[in-house]
Amino acid sequence: MITVNYIVRNGERDIRLFLDSLKNQTLQQSSGQASFKVNVWDNNSSDSTPDIVRKEYPEFELHESKENIGVWAAFEKLVNADKGSKYVICMTDVILDKDFLEKAINLMEQNPDAGALQAKIYQTGTKIIDTCGFKVFKSRKVINLGQGETDTGQYDSLHEIFATEGAVPVFRKEALEDCRVEGHIIDPDYRIGPLGYGDDLDLAWRMRLFGWKHLFAQNVIAYHNRSTTKSYSNNLKDYLARTKERQKIDIIKRRLDWRNTRFTIIKNDYIINILKDLLYVIFREIGVLGYVVLFEPGVLKEVGNFIKYLPKMLKRRRKVIRRAKLTHGELRKWFQ
């Protein structure tokens, strides 16, 4: 059984694009009957989103939340209620190629040690790459591999990556269950109300640490409506342009970005690895601090919450590292 969990809020404008891409999957057509289940979780929409699902997509199961709890909290609730699925997919504002599920599941079946699969995701309507998964550097900077690049075949191979990004990850249910810490797949303290950041990276890093591989599939294609996918160089003009783009993001989310990225490293990295890369880490942290002071001083308000939650994160770190199957050397190979 395959379950697709589509999370939405106020999606009346584009929801048909996303749900139609599910209705038109070759996996369903080839079997002559529904070979996967779709849950639509509505995060307390104030528009006609639930009515569209009820009237136009009765074959999909609608779950209406009385409050907006965010994407990953909703996903975890659906996973908790799931019975018998072998694969579980988290989906937001993404359009799938018609053979997305068929190709993804075939590859997962052929690679039983893969906990998650990363599609090649483009910016909607273009051949500009949105993401090919997460890449991490020795400084512990994490980027979306290929983001903003025009696809010229530079990522046209099936291979392992550090971690799967959260736009439309395909998870092996067994791997998700294996990654629970204190009963949770997603850290509940990574969110403030419906807003969260870094949930996908934290889960993916933990999954790798627990011995599950992340597979990038170049022929599993999706399109993501992410307005911040741009093509930038490293000159001053483009640096300032990136800064302007970030100002459009809710300040709470930018605060969570700073806090949760560091919590993810604290919980999932080995101390010996951090010590080996300490100069890279310190140099980056100085750069981040300088940037925050100059351009986003509001982020500094999160320092108090960082200190408040640090004991919890250290406690969870002990539980994570105790269960780790990857050695520090095997993990460090992924730091570029």
C-alpha positions in Angstrom: 0.0 0.0 0.0 1.2 3.5 -0.9 -0.3 6.5 0.9 0.1 10.1 -0.4 -0.5 12.7 2.3 -1.3 16.1 0.7 -1.2 19.0 3.1 -3.0 22.2 2.1 -4.3 25.5 3.5 -6.2 28.1 1.4 -5.3 26.3 -1.8 -8.4 27.0 -4.0 -6.4 28.7 -6.7 -4.0 25.8 -7.6 -5.2 22.7 -5.7 -6.7 21.1 -8.9 -3.2 21.2 -10.5 -1.8 19.2 -7.6 -4.6 16.7 -7.2 -5.1 16.2 -10.9 -1.4 15.1 -11.1 -2.3 12.4 -8.5 -5.4 11.3 -10.4 -3.4 10.9 -13.6 -0.7 8.6 -12.2 0.3 5.7 -14.4 0.6 3.5 -11.3 -3.1 3.7 -10.8 -4.0 3.3 -14.5 -1.7 0.3 -15.0 -3.5 -1.8 -12.4 -7.0 -0.9 -13.4 -7.9 0.2 -9.9 -6.6 2.5 -7.2 -3.2 1.2 -6.1 -2.5 4.0 -3.8 -4.5 6.1 -1.2 -4.6 9.9 -1.0 -5.3 11.8 2.2 -6.0 15.5 1.9 -5.3 17.3 5.2 -6.9 20.8 5.2 -5.2 23.1 7.7 -8.3 25.2 8.6 -8.7 26.9 5.2 -10.8 30.0 5.1 -11.5 29.6 1.3 -13.3 26.9 -0.7 -10.5 24.4 -0.6 -12.4 21.7 1.4 -15.5 22.1 -0.8 -13.3 21.5 -3.9 -11.9 18.3 -2.5 -15.4 17.1 -1.4 -17.1 17.8 -4.7 -14.4 17.2 -7.3 -12.2 14.5 -5.6 -14.5 12.3 -3.7 -12.1 9.4 -4.1 -9.6 11.2 -1.9 -10.1 11.2 1.9 -10.5 14.6 3.3 -9.3 15.5 6.9 -10.4 18.9 8.1 -8.4 20.4 11.0 -10.0 23.0 13.2 -6.7 24.8 13.4 -3.7 25.3 11.3 -1.0 23.0 12.7 1.5 23.3 9.9 2.7 20.8 7.3 4.9 18.4 9.3 2.6 18.2 12.3 -0.2 17.3 10.0 1.9 14.7 8.2 2.8 13.0 11.5 -0.8 12.8 12.5 -1.7 11.1 9.2 1.3 8.7 9.6 0.2 7.9 13.1 -3.3 7.0 11.8 -1.9 5.0 8.9 -2.4 1.3 8.9 -0.5 -1.1 6.6 1.2 1.3 4.2 4.7 0.3 3.0 5.4 3.7 1.5 4.3 7.2 2.7 4.6 10.4 0.8 4.4 14.0 2.1 3.2 16.4 -0.5 2.4 20.1 -0.6 2.3 22.5 -3.6 3.9 20.1 -6.0 2.8 18.8 -9.4 3.9 15.2 -10.1 4.9 13.8 -13.5 2.3 11.1 -14.5 4.8 8.3 -13.8 6.2 9.8 -10.5 4.7 7.1 -8.2 5.4 4.2 -10.5 9.1 5.0 -11.0 9.6 6.0 -7.4 8.1 2.9 -5.9 9.9 0.6 -8.3 13.2 2.2 -7.3 12.4 1.8 -3.6 11.5 -1.8 -4.1 14.9 -2.4 -5.8 16.7 -0.6 -3.0 15.4 -2.0 0.3 18.1 -0.1 2.4 16.8 3.2 1.1 14.7 5.0 3.7 13.7 7.9 1.4 13.8 8.9 -2.2 14.5 12.3 -3.6 12.9 13.3 -6.9 14.4 15.8 -9.3 12.2 18.8 -8.7 12.0 21.8 -11.0 10.5 25.2 -10.5 7.0 25.1 -11.9 6.8 25.5 -15.7 10.6 25.6 -16.2 13.7 23.5 -16.4 15.3 25.5 -13.5 16.1 23.1 -10.7 14.3 23.6 -7.4 16.2 20.8 -5.5 17.9 17.5 -6.0 18.2 17.0 -2.2 20.2 18.3 0.7 24.0 18.8 0.5 26.0 19.6 3.6 29.4 21.3 3.9 32.2 21.0 6.6 31.0 24.3 7.9 27.6 22.6 8.4 26.0 24.9 5.9 23.2 23.0 4.2 21.9 23.8 0.7 19.4 22.4 -1.8 21.6 20.7 -4.4 21.2 22.3 -7.8 18.8 25.0 -6.7 18.5 27.8 -9.2 20.6 26.0 -11.9 19.3 25.3 -15.4 19.2 21.6 -16.0 21.7 20.6 -18.6 22.0 17.0 -17.5 24.4 17.7 -14.6 22.3 15.6 -12.2 21.3 12.8 -14.6 22.3 9.8 -12.6 20.8 7.6 -10.0 22.9 8.0 -6.8 22.9 8.3 -3.1 22.7 11.8 -1.5 23.1 13.1 2.0 19.5 13.7 2.7 16.0 14.1 1.1 14.4 17.5 1.1 10.8 18.1 2.2 8.9 19.2 -1.0 7.7 15.7 -1.9 9.8 13.0 -0.1 9.0 9.4 -0.7 9.5 7.5 2.6 9.7 3.9 3.5 7.2 3.6 6.4 9.5 1.2 8.3 12.3 3.9 8.2 9.9 6.6 9.5 8.9 4.4 12.4 12.5 3.5 13.1 13.3 7.3 13.4 10.8 8.1 16.2 12.4 9.8 19.2 10.2 10.2 22.4 7.4 8.9 20.2 7.7 11.6 17.6 8.9 11.4 14.0 9.0 15.2 13.8 10.5 17.2 16.7 7.5 19.1 18.2 9.7 21.9 19.5 10.8 22.8 15.9 7.5 24.8 15.5 5.9 27.9 16.8 2.2 27.5 16.1 1.8 26.5 12.4 5.2 27.8 11.5 8.2 25.5 11.5 11.6 25.2 9.9 14.2 22.4 9.5 11.8 19.5 10.3 12.7 17.8 7.1 16.5 18.2 7.5 16.3 16.9 11.2 14.4 13.9 10.2 16.5 13.1 7.1 19.8 13.5 9.0 18.5 11.2 11.8 17.4 8.7 9.2 20.9 8.6 7.7 22.4 8.3 11.1 20.2 5.3 11.9 21.5 3.6 8.8 18.9 4.4 6.1 20.1 5.6 2.7 18.7 8.5 0.7 18.4 7.9 -3.0 18.2 10.6 -5.7 16.3 9.5 -8.8 16.9 11.6 -11.8 13.9 10.3 -13.7 11.4 10.8 -11.0 10.2 14.3 -11.8 8.0 16.9 -10.0 7.4 20.7 -10.2 7.4 22.9 -7.1 5.8 26.3 -6.8 8.6 27.9 -4.7 8.9 31.5 -5.5 12.4 31.8 -3.9 14.0 29.5 -6.4 16.4 31.8 -8.2 19.6 31.6 -10.1 22.3 33.5 -8.2 26.0 34.0 -8.5 28.2 35.0 -5.6 28.8 38.7 -6.5 27.7 41.5 -4.3 24.6 42.4 -6.4 23.2 38.9 -6.2 24.1 38.6 -2.5 22.0 41.7 -1.8 19.2 40.2 -4.0 19.2 37.1 -1.8 19.0 39.3 1.2 15.9 41.1 -0.2 14.2 37.7 -1.0 14.7 36.6 2.7 12.9 39.8 3.9 9.7 38.4 2.4 9.9 35.4 4.7 8.0 35.7 8.0 10.4 36.8 10.8 9.3 33.9 13.0 10.3 31.4 10.3 13.7 33.1 9.9 14.2 32.9 13.6 13.3 29.2 13.5 15.7 28.8 10.6 18.6 30.0 12.7 17.6 28.1 15.8 16.6 24.7 14.3 19.5 24.4 12.0 21.8 24.6 15.0 19.6 22.2 17.0 19.7 19.7 14.1 23.5 19.7 14.2 23.6 19.4 18.0 21.2 16.4 17.9 22.6 14.5 15.0 26.3 15.2 14.6 29.3 13.6 16.4 31.4 15.8 18.6 34.6 14.5 17.1 33.4 15.5 13.6 32.6 19.0 14.8 36.0 19.3 16.4 37.7 18.2 13.2 35.8 20.8 11.2 35.8 23.4 14.0 37.6 26.1 12.0 35.0 25.8 9.1 32.2 25.8 11.7 33.5 28.9 13.5 34.1 30.8 10.3 30.6 30.2 9.2 29.0 31.1 12.5 30.9 34.4 12.5 29.6 35.1 9.0 26.0 34.2 10.0 26.2 36.4 13.1 27.5 39.3 11.1 24.7 38.9 8.5 22.0 38.7 11.2 23.3 41.8 13.0 23.4 43.8 9.7 20.3 42.6 7.9 18.0 40.6 10.3 18.5 41.8 13.9 15.1 40.4 14.7 16.5 36.9 14.5 18.6 37.7 17.6 15.4 37.5 19.7 15.5 33.7 19.2 18.6 33.4 21.3 16.5 33.2 24.5 14.5 30.3 23.1 17.6 28.6 21.9 19.0 28.6 25.5 15.5 27.6 26.8 15.2 24.5 24.6 18.9 23.5 24.6 18.6 21.1 27.6 15.8 19.2 25.8 17.8 19.0 22.6 20.9 17.7 24.5 18.6 15.0 26.1 17.3 14.0 22.6 20.8 14.0 21.3 21.8 11.4 23.8 18.9 9.2 22.7 19.8 9.7 19.0 23.5 9.0 19.2 22.9 6.0 21.4 20.9 4.5 18.5 23.2 5.6 15.7 24.4 2.9 13.3 26.6 5.1 11.2 30.1 5.7 12.6 31.5 9.3 12.8 33.8 8.5 9.9 31.0 7.3 7.7 28.9 10.3 8.5 31.8 12.8 7.9 32.2 11.5 4.3 29.1 13.5 3.5 30.6 16.8 4.7 31.9 18.6 1.5 
